[in-house]
Amino acid sequence: MSMLFNSKPPLAERLRPVRLDDLVGQEHLVGEKGVIRKTIQSGNIPSMIFWGPPGVGKTTIANIIANEAKKPFYILSAISAGVKDIREIIDKAKSSPRSILFIDEIHRFNKSQQDALLGAVEKGIITLIGATTENPSFEVNSALLSRSQVYTLNALAEKDLLKLVNHALVKDEELKKREVEVKEHQALFQLSGGDARKVLNLLELVVDSVEGGKVVITDELVTSVAQKKIAIYDKSGEQHYDIISAFIKSIRGSDPNAAIYYLARMVEGGEDVKFIARRMVILASEDIGNANPTALVMANNTFQAVDVIGYPEARIILAQCAVYLASSPKSNASYVAIENALAKVRETGDLPVPLSVRNAPTKLMKNMGYGKGYQYAHDYEGGFVNMEFLPEKISGEKFYEPGNNPREEELRKYLRSLWKEKYGY
C-alpha cells in the first residue's frame, strides 16, 4: 500500500495548470490586462525574473510560457546545477535560438555561474526565466538583471487557497474516489502559509490519513496530521522557510538559546551564509532599532564578514551576531513609524511640499516663493527652530512614537523638549 502511495505524483503536480486561465492568483500579471498574458500573446518573450514566496506559481508560469511559445524548454535548479550544466544547455540552445532556460532558486547561483549565462542572454541564444524568493536586486548579477524584466508574485490570499482546494476535490481523479467535506479550513491555510503547493499536498496527506469512509476535514485533524507527518509534506525543502522564521522569531523573542539552535540547523544544512546574515540585518533595524543602534552596525558588519570568510568559520561570526541581537533590548518603533507614514501617503496621495522647504536652485524658483520663510536651524539656540515641515493637510501629524526602552526614552525626552505637545506636553 505504501509503495502504491509513493508511486503517484503529489497532488500539486497532478493539478499543475497548463494554461494561464487555470492559474489561481497573480491577476496583476496573468489576468486579462496582465503584462505576462500580453507578453505571451505578442510572442515576444523577454528574459524575466519572477520574485515571490514559495508556491505562488513561479515555475508554473514559466512552464506555461514555454508551452505557449513553443520553444525548447530547459530547467535547472541553482541548488544542484553548476557552470558545466549551464554551458551544456547553451550549446544545445545554439541550434534553436531563443530556447527558454528556467532556473529555479537563481539567487543561489554564485557570480561565476551567473556570468556564464550573461553572454548567451545578450546574444539571444537563450531566454532566461529565473525564479527567486530573495530580492533580485541583491542576489542577481546587475548586468543580468538589467537585461531581464522583474515581476513580483504575491502570496495567495485565503480566497485563492479555498478555490484551489475546491478545484482539487472536484477535478483530481484520486480525491474524487473519496467523499471529502471541508468543514474547517483555517489550519489548512495557516500551515501552508499562502503556498499553493503546500496546501494541496497537505490536503492530500490529510485525506490519505483517514482510512475508508467519509473524510471530514477539521482544524484539529489537519493540525494532528501535519505534526505527525511534517517531514512528508515538507520534503521539497520548504522547511528552509520554517527554520529561518523560527530563528528570527527566537531573536525577536530575546531567546539566544533557541536562536543558536535554529542557526545550527541552518549551518548543518548548508544554508547560504548571506541569506542568514541578511535576515539579521533586517531584524536589527525592524525589531531592535534605536533601542540599540549598534545592533544594525553589528549585523551589517556580520553580513560583510561572512561574505568574505565563508564556511566553516562563518558559523562563529553568525553565532556572535545572533546572540548579540537576541540579548539586545527590542523596539519596532521605527518600523511602525514608516508603516504609519506609508499608510498616510497612500491615504492622502502626493501632497504639495510646503514652499518654505522646497529646493530653490534657480532665480525663477526663488521668485515663485520656493524656499521663502525657511528658517535655518543652526541660526537658532540649540540648533532648533519650531517650524512645520509637513504638508499643510497633515500638519501636526506624528508618525514616530519612541519605544519603551532606556535609549528611546532619552530620545522621547529630547523630542518632548523640542516639540512639546507632540511628545507629551
N, C-alpha and C positions, 0 to 999 in steps of 0.2 A: 504493500500500500504506500509506504514511504517512497519507494522507487518511482511509483506512478506519479505521486505528487511532485517530486523533484523534476520529472521529465517535462512537465508542461511549462511554458514561458510564464513569467509573472503576469498578473492581471494588467499592470501598467503597460507592459509590452504588447499584450494581446489587443489592447484598446488604443494603442498609439494612433493618433489621427494621421490620415494621409492627404487630407485636403484642408485648406485654411478654414473652410466653413465648419469643419468638425472641431476646430480648436476652441477650447474654453479659456476665456480671459484674453488679455493683451489686445483689447479692442482698439486702443490708440495706435497699434501697429498693423493689425491684420483685419480690422473692421472695414466697412465699405469705403471709408476715406483714409484708411491706414496706409502709411508710407510703404510698408513691406508688400502689401497687396498690390499697390500701384507699381512698385518695382518689378514684381513678378509679371504683371500684366504687360509691362513695357518690354520685357525680355532682356533688358539691360541690367544684369546683376552685378553690382559693385562688391568689392571686398567689404566685409562688415564684421563688427564685434557685437555680440549680444551680452549685455551685462545685467545680471539679476540673480536672485537667490535660487537655490536648487529646486528642481521640479516645477518650473513655471513655463516650460515649453521651448527652451533654447535649442535642444537637439531636435525636437520635433519640427520646429520651423525650418531648421537647416535641411532636414530630410525633405520637407515639402517643397522648398525652393529647388532642390536638386531634381526632384521628380518633375516639377513644372518646367524647369529649364531644359530638361532632357540632356543634361551634361554628365560625363563621367563623375562619379562621386566617391571621394576617398575620406576615410575617417581615421584620425589619430587621437590618442589620449596623451596629453602632455605629461601625465604621471609616469607612463611607461615608454614613450617614444623618445628617440634620440635624433641627432643630426643625420645619421645614416638613413633612418626611416624617412625623414623629410626629403633627402636627396633622391631616394629611390622613387618616391611618388612624383617628384618634379621631373625626373627622367621619363616616367610613364606618361606624364601630362604633356610633354613636348609634342607628342603626336596628335594631341587633341586640345588645342589652346582653350583657355577659359574653363578647364576642368575645375570642379569645386572641391576644395580641401576643407573639411570641417575638423577643427582642433578643439577638443573639449579640455577645459581647465587650462586655457592658454596662458594664464598668469603663472603657471608653474614652469613654463619654458624659460631657460636662462637666456642671457644675451646672445650667446653664440647660436643657440637653436633658433631664436627669433631672427637673427641676422641671416641665417640660412634660407629663410622664407622670403626675405625682402626683395632680392633680385627677381625671383620668379613672379612675385606680385607686381613689381614695377613693369616687367616685360609683358604682363598679361598671360603668362603661361598658366597660372592658377588664379582662381578667385578664392580668396580666403574667407572663411566664416569661422570666427573664433567665439568660444563661449567662456565666460568667466564670472565667478561670484565676487571677484575683487574689482575695485575701481581701476579700470584700464589705464587711467591717467598715470597711475603709479607703477603699474606692472607690465604694460605693453610698450615695447620699443617705440619711441616718439616718431621715428621715420615710418614704421609700420602703421602706427596709429593714424598718422596724417594721411595715409592712403586708404583708410577704411572709414566707413560710416559706423558710428557708435549708437546702438539702440538700447534703451533701458527697459527691461521687462520687470513687471511688478509682481509681488506676491499675490496669490489668488485670494479673492475675497470669499467670505462664507457662502454667498450665493453661487459662486463658481464651483466651490467644492461640493455643494449639495447637488448641483447639476451633474457633476462628474459621477457621483455616487449613484444617482438615479439612472443615469445613462448606462452605467456598468450593470446594474441589476436588470435592465431591460435588454441590453444588447449582447452581453457576454454569454457565450454558449455554456460555459461551465457553471456560472452563477445561476443561470436560468433553470438549471437542474434542481436547484434548492428553492424552498419557499422562504424568502427573506423579508423581514419587516424592520425598517429603521425607525425604532421608537424614539431613540435619543441619538443625537449626533455630535454633541459638544466635545466629548472626549476624542472622538474620531478626528475631529478637525484640529483640536488643540495639540494633540500628539503629532499630527502631520505638519503643523507649522506653516500652512499655506503651500505645501509641497504636494503637487498632484500625484507624483509617483508614490510618495509615502502613503497618502490617503487611500489610494487604490490597493496597494499591496497590503496595507493594514486591514482594509475591508475584507480582502480575500483570506487573510490569516485568521480573522475573527470567524468568518463563515466556516472555514475548514476546521476550526477548533470545536465546533458543535457537531457531534455525531448523530446523523439522522434527524428526521423531523424538521419542524419549523425553526428558523433562526430569528430570534428577536434581538436586535442589536440595541444594547443599552450602554450608558456610560460606564457602568460597573463592569460589564462583560468586556468592553474594549480595553479598559484600564488593566483588568486582570490578565488578559491575553498578551497585551503589549509588555507588561512587566516580565512575564514568563518567556516571551519569545523575542525580546528586543533585538537579539543578535540576528534573527532571521529576517525581520523586515528592515533591518538596518544594514544588511550585508553589502549594499552598494557603496558603503563608505560615508553615509550621511551622519554617522556618529561623530565624524570630524566636527560637525557644527554643534552637536550637543556638548562635546567636550570643551570647545572654546567658549561656549555660552556658560558652562559651569565654572570655568576658570575666571571669566570676567565677573560673574556674579559673586564668586568667592572673594575676589579682591574688593569689589564694591561693598560686600558684607563684612570687610575687615577681618577675614579669616586667613592668615598666612599659611596655615597648615593645609587647608583644602586647596588653596591656590597652588602650593608647591606640588600637591598630589596630582592635580589636573595638568600642571606643567609637565610633570614626569610622564604622564600618559601621552602627552603630545610629543615630547622628546623621544620617548621609546618608540613611538610610531613614525618617527622621521618627519614630523611636521616642519614646514618651511619656517626657519628662524625669523624671517622678516614678517611673515604672517602673524606670528605670536607677538613680536615686538611692536608691530603697527597697532595691534589691538590695545596694547598697553599705553601707547602714545595717546590714542583717542580717550581711553579711560582716565588718564592723568588729567586731562582737561575737563571731560564731561562729569566725572564723579569726584574729583578732588579739587581742581580749580584753584581758586585763591585761598582755600583753606590751607594749602601748602604749595605755593607756586613752584617750589623746587622739584615737585613731582614731575612736572612737564619737562623740565631740564633733564632730569634723571632718565625719563622714558625716552626722550629724543636721543640722548647720548647712547642709551642702550641699543636703539634701532641702528644707529651708525656703527656702533662697536660690533654687533653680531653680524652685520653685513660684511665686515672686514674679516672677522675671526672665523665664523662658521663653526660647524660641529667638529669635534665634541666639546671644545672649550666654551662655546657659546652658551651651553646649558648653565654654566656658572653665572654668567652675566645676566641671563634671563631670570635666574633664581634670585639674584640680589635685587633686581628691579621689582620682581613680583612681591617679594617680602616687604620691600620698602613701601610700595603702593598700598598693599594690604594693611600695613601698620600705620598708614598716614590718616590724619583726620579727613573727613569727607565733606564735600559740598558740591551740589549741582546748580548753584545759583547762576553761574554764567551760562550754563546750558539752558536753564529756564528763561533767562533774560533774552537770549537770542530767539528762542521759540516764541516768547511773548511779542517780541519786535516783529518777527516774521508774520505772525498772525495779524498784527496791526497793519503791516504793509499790504497783506492780501485783502484786508477789510477796506482799507482807505485808498489803495492804489498809489499812483505816482504824485504825491502831494508836492506842491512847489516849495523849493528850498527858500527860506527867508532871504531877502535881498542882502541883509547885513552880513551873511556868512557865505555869499556866493563869491566865486572867483572872478576877479576883475582885471584881466591881463591887458585889455585894450582901453583906449580913451573912450570909445563909444560905450563900452560896458559901464565904465565909471559914470558917464553922462546919464546912463539909464538907471543909475542908482545901485548898481552892483557894488557890494562892499560898504555902502553908506550906513553909518551907525554901528559898524563893528568896533568893539572895544577890545583892545589888545590886552590879554590877561596879565602879561608881565609888567604893564604900566601901573598896576594896582597893587595895593598892600597884600602880601601873602600870595601874589601871583593868581588872584582870583577876582572876577567881576561877575556879578549876578545878572546875566542876560539870558534870554531864551534862544536856544539853538534849534529847537524842533520846529517843524512847520506849524503855522498858526492853528490849523484844525486840530492838532493833537498836542497843543501847548500844555505843559504841565504833566504829561504822561510820565510814569515811572515803570521801567522795564526790569531794572536790576534791583533785587532785594538781597542784601548781604546774608550769607548763611550764618547759622548759629554755631560759630566756632571762634577761637581767640583771634585769629588773623583777620577774619572778616568783621568781627566786632570792632576792631580798630578802624577798618575801612568805614563801617557804619558811623562811628563817632566823627570821623573826618568829614564824611559826606553830610552828616547832620549839621556840623558847624558851618558848612557852606550853603546847603540848600534848605536848611531849617524844616519847613512843613513837609517836604517830600520824604524826609527821613526821621520824622518823629516829633518836631517842634511845631 
